[in-house]
Amino acid sequence: MPQMAPISWLTLFLVFSITLVIFNIKNYFCFSYNTNNNSQNMNIKQYKMNWKW
């Protein structure tokens, strides 16, 4: 099997690097949190703790 020329290694490196960057950008900007604006989330109970020393 013939060896690849250095220019081919450079183009492969650039193609894989660009693919990695595009994939990471896509995952970063396409991720969305589930925002639940239900009445259940609005009823947060807060307990005050009074310590008696």
PDBQT receptor file of N, H, CA, C and O in Angstrom, charges set to zero:
ATOM      1  N   MET A   1       0.853  -1.181   0.000  1.00  0.00    +0.000 N 
ATOM      2  CA  MET A   1       0.000   0.000   0.000  1.00  0.00    +0.000 C 
ATOM      3  C   MET A   1       0.894   1.238   0.000  1.00  0.00    +0.000 C 
ATOM      4  O   MET A   1       1.768   1.352   0.859  1.00  0.00    +0.000 OA
ATOM      5  N   PRO A   2       0.709   2.142  -0.908  1.00  0.00    +0.000 N 
ATOM      6  CA  PRO A   2       1.614   3.302  -0.986  1.00  0.00    +0.000 C 
ATOM      7  C   PRO A   2       1.394   4.267   0.172  1.00  0.00    +0.000 C 
ATOM      8  O   PRO A   2       0.290   4.416   0.694  1.00  0.00    +0.000 OA
ATOM      9  N   GLN A   3       2.480   4.908   0.546  1.00  0.00    +0.000 N 
ATOM     10  H   GLN A   3       3.377   4.787   0.122  1.00  0.00    +0.000 HD
ATOM     11  CA  GLN A   3       2.396   5.883   1.631  1.00  0.00    +0.000 C 
ATOM     12  C   GLN A   3       1.751   7.161   1.105  1.00  0.00    +0.000 C 
ATOM     13  O   GLN A   3       1.799   7.472  -0.085  1.00  0.00    +0.000 OA
ATOM     14  N   MET A   4       1.143   7.889   2.049  1.00  0.00    +0.000 N 
ATOM     15  H   MET A   4       1.104   7.636   3.016  1.00  0.00    +0.000 HD
ATOM     16  CA  MET A   4       0.471   9.129   1.658  1.00  0.00    +0.000 C 
ATOM     17  C   MET A   4       1.478  10.269   1.634  1.00  0.00    +0.000 C 
ATOM     18  O   MET A   4       2.431  10.290   2.411  1.00  0.00    +0.000 OA
ATOM     19  N   ALA A   5       1.257  11.196   0.750  1.00  0.00    +0.000 N 
ATOM     20  H   ALA A   5       0.482  11.179   0.118  1.00  0.00    +0.000 HD
ATOM     21  CA  ALA A   5       2.118  12.373   0.682  1.00  0.00    +0.000 C 
ATOM     22  C   ALA A   5       1.815  13.283   1.873  1.00  0.00    +0.000 C 
ATOM     23  O   ALA A   5       0.712  13.229   2.417  1.00  0.00    +0.000 OA
ATOM     24  N   PRO A   6       2.774  14.119   2.290  1.00  0.00    +0.000 N 
ATOM     25  CA  PRO A   6       2.546  15.011   3.439  1.00  0.00    +0.000 C 
ATOM     26  C   PRO A   6       1.374  15.969   3.237  1.00  0.00    +0.000 C 
ATOM     27  O   PRO A   6       0.699  16.328   4.201  1.00  0.00    +0.000 OA
ATOM     28  N   ILE A   7       1.126  16.383   2.002  1.00  0.00    +0.000 N 
ATOM     29  H   ILE A   7       1.674  16.092   1.218  1.00  0.00    +0.000 HD
ATOM     30  CA  ILE A   7      -0.002  17.292   1.770  1.00  0.00    +0.000 C 
ATOM     31  C   ILE A   7      -1.319  16.586   2.074  1.00  0.00    +0.000 C 
ATOM     32  O   ILE A   7      -2.274  17.229   2.509  1.00  0.00    +0.000 OA
ATOM     33  N   SER A   8      -1.385  15.284   1.853  1.00  0.00    +0.000 N 
ATOM     34  H   SER A   8      -0.609  14.762   1.500  1.00  0.00    +0.000 HD
ATOM     35  CA  SER A   8      -2.588  14.540   2.182  1.00  0.00    +0.000 C 
ATOM     36  C   SER A   8      -2.783  14.455   3.695  1.00  0.00    +0.000 C 
ATOM     37  O   SER A   8      -3.912  14.532   4.180  1.00  0.00    +0.000 OA
ATOM     38  N   TRP A   9      -1.689  14.297   4.440  1.00  0.00    +0.000 N 
ATOM     39  H   TRP A   9      -0.772  14.235   4.046  1.00  0.00    +0.000 HD
ATOM     40  CA  TRP A   9      -1.793  14.286   5.900  1.00  0.00    +0.000 C 
ATOM     41  C   TRP A   9      -2.289  15.633   6.402  1.00  0.00    +0.000 C 
ATOM     42  O   TRP A   9      -3.084  15.704   7.339  1.00  0.00    +0.000 OA
ATOM     43  N   LEU A  10      -1.817  16.689   5.775  1.00  0.00    +0.000 N 
ATOM     44  H   LEU A  10      -1.171  16.631   5.013  1.00  0.00    +0.000 HD
ATOM     45  CA  LEU A  10      -2.245  18.030   6.181  1.00  0.00    +0.000 C 
ATOM     46  C   LEU A  10      -3.720  18.252   5.882  1.00  0.00    +0.000 C 
ATOM     47  O   LEU A  10      -4.442  18.816   6.704  1.00  0.00    +0.000 OA
ATOM     48  N   THR A  11      -4.166  17.818   4.726  1.00  0.00    +0.000 N 
ATOM     49  H   THR A  11      -3.580  17.360   4.058  1.00  0.00    +0.000 HD
ATOM     50  CA  THR A  11      -5.582  17.988   4.403  1.00  0.00    +0.000 C 
ATOM     51  C   THR A  11      -6.461  17.112   5.295  1.00  0.00    +0.000 C 
ATOM     52  O   THR A  11      -7.541  17.540   5.701  1.00  0.00    +0.000 OA
ATOM     53  N   LEU A  12      -6.018  15.902   5.605  1.00  0.00    +0.000 N 
ATOM     54  H   LEU A  12      -5.140  15.554   5.275  1.00  0.00    +0.000 HD
ATOM     55  CA  LEU A  12      -6.773  15.057   6.522  1.00  0.00    +0.000 C 
ATOM     56  C   LEU A  12      -6.862  15.696   7.904  1.00  0.00    +0.000 C 
ATOM     57  O   LEU A  12      -7.920  15.684   8.532  1.00  0.00    +0.000 OA
ATOM     58  N   PHE A  13      -5.754  16.250   8.371  1.00  0.00    +0.000 N 
ATOM     59  H   PHE A  13      -4.894  16.260   7.860  1.00  0.00    +0.000 HD
ATOM     60  CA  PHE A  13      -5.757  16.913   9.670  1.00  0.00    +0.000 C 
ATOM     61  C   PHE A  13      -6.724  18.094   9.669  1.00  0.00    +0.000 C 
ATOM     62  O   PHE A  13      -7.468  18.287  10.631  1.00  0.00    +0.000 OA
ATOM     63  N   LEU A  14      -6.716  18.880   8.602  1.00  0.00    +0.000 N 
ATOM     64  H   LEU A  14      -6.112  18.723   7.821  1.00  0.00    +0.000 HD
ATOM     65  CA  LEU A  14      -7.621  20.024   8.524  1.00  0.00    +0.000 C 
ATOM     66  C   LEU A  14      -9.079  19.584   8.443  1.00  0.00    +0.000 C 
ATOM     67  O   LEU A  14      -9.942  20.192   9.076  1.00  0.00    +0.000 OA
ATOM     68  N   VAL A  15      -9.360  18.551   7.681  1.00  0.00    +0.000 N 
ATOM     69  H   VAL A  15      -8.659  18.057   7.166  1.00  0.00    +0.000 HD
ATOM     70  CA  VAL A  15     -10.742  18.078   7.550  1.00  0.00    +0.000 C 
ATOM     71  C   VAL A  15     -11.246  17.560   8.881  1.00  0.00    +0.000 C 
ATOM     72  O   VAL A  15     -12.352  17.910   9.292  1.00  0.00    +0.000 OA
ATOM     73  N   PHE A  16     -10.473  16.744   9.562  1.00  0.00    +0.000 N 
ATOM     74  H   PHE A  16      -9.574  16.460   9.228  1.00  0.00    +0.000 HD
ATOM     75  CA  PHE A  16     -10.912  16.220  10.852  1.00  0.00    +0.000 C 
ATOM     76  C   PHE A  16     -11.001  17.310  11.914  1.00  0.00    +0.000 C 
ATOM     77  O   PHE A  16     -11.889  17.273  12.765  1.00  0.00    +0.000 OA
ATOM     78  N   SER A  17     -10.093  18.277  11.874  1.00  0.00    +0.000 N 
ATOM     79  H   SER A  17      -9.371  18.308  11.183  1.00  0.00    +0.000 HD
ATOM     80  CA  SER A  17     -10.146  19.378  12.839  1.00  0.00    +0.000 C 
ATOM     81  C   SER A  17     -11.379  20.246  12.625  1.00  0.00    +0.000 C 
ATOM     82  O   SER A  17     -12.062  20.618  13.580  1.00  0.00    +0.000 OA
ATOM     83  N   ILE A  18     -11.654  20.563  11.374  1.00  0.00    +0.000 N 
ATOM     84  H   ILE A  18     -11.100  20.261  10.599  1.00  0.00    +0.000 HD
ATOM     85  CA  ILE A  18     -12.833  21.379  11.073  1.00  0.00    +0.000 C 
ATOM     86  C   ILE A  18     -14.110  20.614  11.426  1.00  0.00    +0.000 C 
ATOM     87  O   ILE A  18     -15.068  21.201  11.929  1.00  0.00    +0.000 OA
ATOM     88  N   THR A  19     -14.124  19.316  11.165  1.00  0.00    +0.000 N 
ATOM     89  H   THR A  19     -13.346  18.839  10.756  1.00  0.00    +0.000 HD
ATOM     90  CA  THR A  19     -15.281  18.496  11.527  1.00  0.00    +0.000 C 
ATOM     91  C   THR A  19     -15.487  18.486  13.033  1.00  0.00    +0.000 C 
ATOM     92  O   THR A  19     -16.619  18.592  13.505  1.00  0.00    +0.000 OA
ATOM     93  N   LEU A  20     -14.420  18.362  13.778  1.00  0.00    +0.000 N 
ATOM     94  H   LEU A  20     -13.500  18.276  13.394  1.00  0.00    +0.000 HD
ATOM     95  CA  LEU A  20     -14.511  18.377  15.240  1.00  0.00    +0.000 C 
ATOM     96  C   LEU A  20     -15.031  19.710  15.746  1.00  0.00    +0.000 C 
ATOM     97  O   LEU A  20     -15.885  19.747  16.631  1.00  0.00    +0.000 OA
ATOM     98  N   VAL A  21     -14.529  20.798  15.198  1.00  0.00    +0.000 N 
ATOM     99  H   VAL A  21     -13.835  20.768  14.479  1.00  0.00    +0.000 HD
ATOM    100  CA  VAL A  21     -14.969  22.129  15.625  1.00  0.00    +0.000 C 
ATOM    101  C   VAL A  21     -16.442  22.340  15.281  1.00  0.00    +0.000 C 
ATOM    102  O   VAL A  21     -17.199  22.848  16.108  1.00  0.00    +0.000 OA
ATOM    103  N   ILE A  22     -16.852  21.964  14.092  1.00  0.00    +0.000 N 
ATOM    104  H   ILE A  22     -16.237  21.551  13.420  1.00  0.00    +0.000 HD
ATOM    105  CA  ILE A  22     -18.264  22.133  13.695  1.00  0.00    +0.000 C 
ATOM    106  C   ILE A  22     -19.176  21.283  14.576  1.00  0.00    +0.000 C 
ATOM    107  O   ILE A  22     -20.241  21.739  14.991  1.00  0.00    +0.000 OA
ATOM    108  N   PHE A  23     -18.763  20.056  14.860  1.00  0.00    +0.000 N 
ATOM    109  H   PHE A  23     -17.898  19.686  14.522  1.00  0.00    +0.000 HD
ATOM    110  CA  PHE A  23     -19.562  19.170  15.701  1.00  0.00    +0.000 C 
ATOM    111  C   PHE A  23     -19.709  19.751  17.110  1.00  0.00    +0.000 C 
ATOM    112  O   PHE A  23     -20.795  19.710  17.688  1.00  0.00    +0.000 OA
ATOM    113  N   ASN A  24     -18.620  20.291  17.661  1.00  0.00    +0.000 N 
ATOM    114  H   ASN A  24     -17.738  20.325  17.192  1.00  0.00    +0.000 HD
ATOM    115  CA  ASN A  24     -18.686  20.883  19.003  1.00  0.00    +0.000 C 
ATOM    116  C   ASN A  24     -19.538  22.141  19.026  1.00  0.00    +0.000 C 
ATOM    117  O   ASN A  24     -20.282  22.359  19.982  1.00  0.00    +0.000 OA
ATOM    118  N   ILE A  25     -19.448  22.964  18.005  1.00  0.00    +0.000 N 
ATOM    119  H   ILE A  25     -18.844  22.787  17.228  1.00  0.00    +0.000 HD
ATOM    120  CA  ILE A  25     -20.274  24.172  17.935  1.00  0.00    +0.000 C 
ATOM    121  C   ILE A  25     -21.742  23.802  17.817  1.00  0.00    +0.000 C 
ATOM    122  O   ILE A  25     -22.597  24.422  18.449  1.00  0.00    +0.000 OA
ATOM    123  N   LYS A  26     -22.035  22.790  17.008  1.00  0.00    +0.000 N 
ATOM    124  H   LYS A  26     -21.341  22.286  16.495  1.00  0.00    +0.000 HD
ATOM    125  CA  LYS A  26     -23.425  22.331  16.852  1.00  0.00    +0.000 C 
ATOM    126  C   LYS A  26     -23.985  21.827  18.180  1.00  0.00    +0.000 C 
ATOM    127  O   LYS A  26     -25.116  22.153  18.540  1.00  0.00    +0.000 OA
ATOM    128  N   ASN A  27     -23.210  21.044  18.900  1.00  0.00    +0.000 N 
ATOM    129  H   ASN A  27     -22.292  20.779  18.608  1.00  0.00    +0.000 HD
ATOM    130  CA  ASN A  27     -23.680  20.531  20.185  1.00  0.00    +0.000 C 
ATOM    131  C   ASN A  27     -23.832  21.638  21.218  1.00  0.00    +0.000 C 
ATOM    132  O   ASN A  27     -24.730  21.585  22.057  1.00  0.00    +0.000 OA
ATOM    133  N   TYR A  28     -22.965  22.634  21.164  1.00  0.00    +0.000 N 
ATOM    134  H   TYR A  28     -22.235  22.678  20.482  1.00  0.00    +0.000 HD
ATOM    135  CA  TYR A  28     -23.045  23.716  22.142  1.00  0.00    +0.000 C 
ATOM    136  C   TYR A  28     -24.291  24.571  21.925  1.00  0.00    +0.000 C 
ATOM    137  O   TYR A  28     -24.982  24.910  22.886  1.00  0.00    +0.000 OA
ATOM    138  N   PHE A  29     -24.579  24.914  20.696  1.00  0.00    +0.000 N 
ATOM    139  H   PHE A  29     -24.017  24.638  19.916  1.00  0.00    +0.000 HD
ATOM    140  CA  PHE A  29     -25.678  25.822  20.420  1.00  0.00    +0.000 C 
ATOM    141  C   PHE A  29     -27.022  25.122  20.264  1.00  0.00    +0.000 C 
ATOM    142  O   PHE A  29     -28.057  25.785  20.336  1.00  0.00    +0.000 OA
ATOM    143  N   CYS A  30     -27.047  23.821  20.054  1.00  0.00    +0.000 N 
ATOM    144  H   CYS A  30     -26.206  23.283  19.994  1.00  0.00    +0.000 HD
ATOM    145  CA  CYS A  30     -28.316  23.105  19.889  1.00  0.00    +0.000 C 
ATOM    146  C   CYS A  30     -28.852  22.560  21.207  1.00  0.00    +0.000 C 
ATOM    147  O   CYS A  30     -29.992  22.100  21.261  1.00  0.00    +0.000 OA
ATOM    148  N   PHE A  31     -28.053  22.603  22.266  1.00  0.00    +0.000 N 
ATOM    149  H   PHE A  31     -27.127  22.976  22.222  1.00  0.00    +0.000 HD
ATOM    150  CA  PHE A  31     -28.515  22.074  23.550  1.00  0.00    +0.000 C 
ATOM    151  C   PHE A  31     -29.443  23.077  24.203  1.00  0.00    +0.000 C 
ATOM    152  O   PHE A  31     -29.124  24.263  24.285  1.00  0.00    +0.000 OA
ATOM    153  N   SER A  32     -30.600  22.603  24.672  1.00  0.00    +0.000 N 
ATOM    154  H   SER A  32     -30.859  21.639  24.606  1.00  0.00    +0.000 HD
ATOM    155  CA  SER A  32     -31.546  23.489  25.336  1.00  0.00    +0.000 C 
ATOM    156  C   SER A  32     -32.044  22.837  26.613  1.00  0.00    +0.000 C 
ATOM    157  O   SER A  32     -32.298  21.633  26.654  1.00  0.00    +0.000 OA
ATOM    158  N   TYR A  33     -32.179  23.637  27.644  1.00  0.00    +0.000 N 
ATOM    159  H   TYR A  33     -31.973  24.615  27.612  1.00  0.00    +0.000 HD
ATOM    160  CA  TYR A  33     -32.688  23.146  28.905  1.00  0.00    +0.000 C 
ATOM    161  C   TYR A  33     -34.203  23.037  28.847  1.00  0.00    +0.000 C 
ATOM    162  O   TYR A  33     -34.867  23.767  28.111  1.00  0.00    +0.000 OA
ATOM    163  N   ASN A  34     -34.736  22.114  29.636  1.00  0.00    +0.000 N 
ATOM    164  H   ASN A  34     -34.197  21.521  30.234  1.00  0.00    +0.000 HD
ATOM    165  CA  ASN A  34     -36.187  21.994  29.731  1.00  0.00    +0.000 C 
ATOM    166  C   ASN A  34     -36.686  22.986  30.774  1.00  0.00    +0.000 C 
ATOM    167  O   ASN A  34     -36.462  22.803  31.970  1.00  0.00    +0.000 OA
ATOM    168  N   THR A  35     -37.351  24.018  30.325  1.00  0.00    +0.000 N 
ATOM    169  H   THR A  35     -37.533  24.167  29.353  1.00  0.00    +0.000 HD
ATOM    170  CA  THR A  35     -37.880  25.014  31.249  1.00  0.00    +0.000 C 
ATOM    171  C   THR A  35     -39.344  24.706  31.502  1.00  0.00    +0.000 C 
ATOM    172  O   THR A  35     -40.178  24.770  30.598  1.00  0.00    +0.000 OA
ATOM    173  N   ASN A  36     -39.636  24.372  32.736  1.00  0.00    +0.000 N 
ATOM    174  H   ASN A  36     -38.959  24.319  33.470  1.00  0.00    +0.000 HD
ATOM    175  CA  ASN A  36     -41.011  24.077  33.126  1.00  0.00    +0.000 C 
ATOM    176  C   ASN A  36     -41.554  25.269  33.905  1.00  0.00    +0.000 C 
ATOM    177  O   ASN A  36     -41.125  25.535  35.028  1.00  0.00    +0.000 OA
ATOM    178  N   ASN A  37     -42.483  25.973  33.310  1.00  0.00    +0.000 N 
ATOM    179  H   ASN A  37     -42.831  25.757  32.397  1.00  0.00    +0.000 HD
ATOM    180  CA  ASN A  37     -43.084  27.128  33.963  1.00  0.00    +0.000 C 
ATOM    181  C   ASN A  37     -44.443  26.752  34.552  1.00  0.00    +0.000 C 
ATOM    182  O   ASN A  37     -45.434  27.460  34.371  1.00  0.00    +0.000 OA
ATOM    183  N   ASN A  38     -44.466  25.653  35.243  1.00  0.00    +0.000 N 
ATOM    184  H   ASN A  38     -43.661  25.078  35.390  1.00  0.00    +0.000 HD
ATOM    185  CA  ASN A  38     -45.694  25.191  35.871  1.00  0.00    +0.000 C 
ATOM    186  C   ASN A  38     -45.899  25.882  37.209  1.00  0.00    +0.000 C 
ATOM    187  O   ASN A  38     -44.998  26.539  37.731  1.00  0.00    +0.000 OA
ATOM    188  N   SER A  39     -47.076  25.725  37.743  1.00  0.00    +0.000 N 
ATOM    189  H   SER A  39     -47.808  25.191  37.319  1.00  0.00    +0.000 HD
ATOM    190  CA  SER A  39     -47.347  26.302  39.057  1.00  0.00    +0.000 C 
ATOM    191  C   SER A  39     -46.625  25.528  40.150  1.00  0.00    +0.000 C 
ATOM    192  O   SER A  39     -46.451  26.045  41.254  1.00  0.00    +0.000 OA
ATOM    193  N   GLN A  40     -46.203  24.310  39.869  1.00  0.00    +0.000 N 
ATOM    194  H   GLN A  40     -46.344  23.891  38.972  1.00  0.00    +0.000 HD
ATOM    195  CA  GLN A  40     -45.484  23.523  40.862  1.00  0.00    +0.000 C 
ATOM    196  C   GLN A  40     -44.124  24.135  41.163  1.00  0.00    +0.000 C 
ATOM    197  O   GLN A  40     -43.670  24.098  42.307  1.00  0.00    +0.000 OA
ATOM    198  N   ASN A  41     -43.475  24.688  40.165  1.00  0.00    +0.000 N 
ATOM    199  H   ASN A  41     -43.843  24.718  39.236  1.00  0.00    +0.000 HD
ATOM    200  CA  ASN A  41     -42.159  25.283  40.385  1.00  0.00    +0.000 C 
ATOM    201  C   ASN A  41     -42.266  26.603  41.135  1.00  0.00    +0.000 C 
ATOM    202  O   ASN A  41     -41.302  27.020  41.776  1.00  0.00    +0.000 OA
ATOM    203  N   MET A  42     -43.406  27.264  41.072  1.00  0.00    +0.000 N 
ATOM    204  H   MET A  42     -44.190  26.925  40.552  1.00  0.00    +0.000 HD
ATOM    205  CA  MET A  42     -43.561  28.547  41.738  1.00  0.00    +0.000 C 
ATOM    206  C   MET A  42     -43.807  28.381  43.248  1.00  0.00    +0.000 C 
ATOM    207  O   MET A  42     -43.562  29.305  44.024  1.00  0.00    +0.000 OA
ATOM    208  N   ASN A  43     -44.279  27.226  43.648  1.00  0.00    +0.000 N 
ATOM    209  H   ASN A  43     -44.478  26.475  43.017  1.00  0.00    +0.000 HD
ATOM    210  CA  ASN A  43     -44.581  26.985  45.056  1.00  0.00    +0.000 C 
ATOM    211  C   ASN A  43     -43.392  26.334  45.752  1.00  0.00    +0.000 C 
ATOM    212  O   ASN A  43     -43.435  25.160  46.118  1.00  0.00    +0.000 OA
ATOM    213  N   ILE A  44     -42.350  27.104  45.925  1.00  0.00    +0.000 N 
ATOM    214  H   ILE A  44     -42.315  28.058  45.628  1.00  0.00    +0.000 HD
ATOM    215  CA  ILE A  44     -41.157  26.606  46.594  1.00  0.00    +0.000 C 
ATOM    216  C   ILE A  44     -41.301  26.896  48.081  1.00  0.00    +0.000 C 
ATOM    217  O   ILE A  44     -41.507  28.040  48.487  1.00  0.00    +0.000 OA
ATOM    218  N   LYS A  45     -41.190  25.857  48.878  1.00  0.00    +0.000 N 
ATOM    219  H   LYS A  45     -41.022  24.928  48.549  1.00  0.00    +0.000 HD
ATOM    220  CA  LYS A  45     -41.329  26.026  50.321  1.00  0.00    +0.000 C 
ATOM    221  C   LYS A  45     -39.967  26.321  50.926  1.00  0.00    +0.000 C 
ATOM    222  O   LYS A  45     -38.979  25.639  50.656  1.00  0.00    +0.000 OA
ATOM    223  N   GLN A  46     -39.946  27.353  51.749  1.00  0.00    +0.000 N 
ATOM    224  H   GLN A  46     -40.748  27.907  51.969  1.00  0.00    +0.000 HD
ATOM    225  CA  GLN A  46     -38.707  27.724  52.418  1.00  0.00    +0.000 C 
ATOM    226  C   GLN A  46     -38.884  27.479  53.905  1.00  0.00    +0.000 C 
ATOM    227  O   GLN A  46     -39.803  27.999  54.538  1.00  0.00    +0.000 OA
ATOM    228  N   TYR A  47     -38.004  26.693  54.432  1.00  0.00    +0.000 N 
ATOM    229  H   TYR A  47     -37.258  26.270  53.918  1.00  0.00    +0.000 HD
ATOM    230  CA  TYR A  47     -38.038  26.389  55.852  1.00  0.00    +0.000 C 
ATOM    231  C   TYR A  47     -36.956  27.200  56.560  1.00  0.00    +0.000 C 
ATOM    232  O   TYR A  47     -35.778  27.144  56.206  1.00  0.00    +0.000 OA
ATOM    233  N   LYS A  48     -37.385  27.951  57.561  1.00  0.00    +0.000 N 
ATOM    234  H   LYS A  48     -38.342  27.997  57.849  1.00  0.00    +0.000 HD
ATOM    235  CA  LYS A  48     -36.427  28.712  58.333  1.00  0.00    +0.000 C 
ATOM    236  C   LYS A  48     -36.052  27.889  59.568  1.00  0.00    +0.000 C 
ATOM    237  O   LYS A  48     -36.909  27.414  60.313  1.00  0.00    +0.000 OA
ATOM    238  N   MET A  49     -34.782  27.746  59.747  1.00  0.00    +0.000 N 
ATOM    239  H   MET A  49     -34.086  28.132  59.141  1.00  0.00    +0.000 HD
ATOM    240  CA  MET A  49     -34.312  26.950  60.860  1.00  0.00    +0.000 C 
ATOM    241  C   MET A  49     -33.817  27.885  61.955  1.00  0.00    +0.000 C 
ATOM    242  O   MET A  49     -32.866  28.638  61.749  1.00  0.00    +0.000 OA
ATOM    243  N   ASN A  50     -34.451  27.838  63.102  1.00  0.00    +0.000 N 
ATOM    244  H   ASN A  50     -35.224  27.226  63.270  1.00  0.00    +0.000 HD
ATOM    245  CA  ASN A  50     -34.022  28.631  64.252  1.00  0.00    +0.000 C 
ATOM    246  C   ASN A  50     -33.242  27.720  65.179  1.00  0.00    +0.000 C 
ATOM    247  O   ASN A  50     -33.797  26.816  65.804  1.00  0.00    +0.000 OA
ATOM    248  N   TRP A  51     -31.958  27.972  65.255  1.00  0.00    +0.000 N 
ATOM    249  H   TRP A  51     -31.507  28.706  64.748  1.00  0.00    +0.000 HD
ATOM    250  CA  TRP A  51     -31.113  27.158  66.100  1.00  0.00    +0.000 C 
ATOM    251  C   TRP A  51     -31.185  27.687  67.535  1.00  0.00    +0.000 C 
ATOM    252  O   TRP A  51     -31.055  28.888  67.771  1.00  0.00    +0.000 OA
ATOM    253  N   LYS A  52     -31.389  26.793  68.468  1.00  0.00    +0.000 N 
ATOM    254  H   LYS A  52     -31.495  25.817  68.276  1.00  0.00    +0.000 HD
ATOM    255  CA  LYS A  52     -31.429  27.166  69.876  1.00  0.00    +0.000 C 
ATOM    256  C   LYS A  52     -30.185  26.596  70.552  1.00  0.00    +0.000 C 
ATOM    257  O   LYS A  52     -30.105  25.402  70.838  1.00  0.00    +0.000 OA
ATOM    258  N   TRP A  53     -29.238  27.459  70.794  1.00  0.00    +0.000 N 
ATOM    259  H   TRP A  53     -29.303  28.429  70.562  1.00  0.00    +0.000 HD
ATOM    260  CA  TRP A  53     -27.987  27.017  71.384  1.00  0.00    +0.000 C 
ATOM    261  C   TRP A  53     -28.075  27.108  72.872  1.00  0.00    +0.000 C 
ATOM    262  O   TRP A  53     -27.115  26.779  73.568  1.00  0.00    +0.000 OA
TER     263      TRP A  53
